Amino acid sequence: MKDDSTPRSSPDRLLDFLIGELKLKNDAALCRVLKIPPPVISKIRHQKLSIGAGMLIRMHEVTGISIYGLKSIMAAENPSDIPGDLFEHQRLAETAGRMREALELQNAIESGKLKTLEEVHQEVASRSSAIRSCLNATGVCVPS
């Protein structure tokens, strides 16, 4: 017989999961990341407000986790039921973005747009820290 006192889905579980995965300290930090007022999270935690479609979409936009994945987290009975590859889409998108930036930089060098090492360093400095770390990881020394 099923225990009716246990909810079938838990918004708390999803909020706690997001705080942990995004390496945030508390609900206030999650509110800042999601760009929502703090009372919204409080109302969700106290079961006065449910996580609606708009909130799920915002969570998806911030984390890259699919709506299905977010709902799976809420429905999971325990942490081992949560799929492990929820952030894989986000990681792939970030990697693709870094690769695109690296290719643009390579094309600028090969086309002669960037002629000196100083111009290359200036271009890299104007780009994201992700491309700098990617280039540093490949052995290209790039100043911060």
Secondary structure, DSSP 4 states (H G I P E B T S, - for coil): ---TTS-SS-HHHHHHHHHHHTT-SSHHHHHHHHT--HHHHHHHHTTSS---HHHHHHHHHHH---HHHHHHHHH-SSGGGS-TTTTHHHHHHHHHHHHHHHHHHHHHHHTTSS-SHHHHHHHHHHS-HHHHHHHHHTT-----
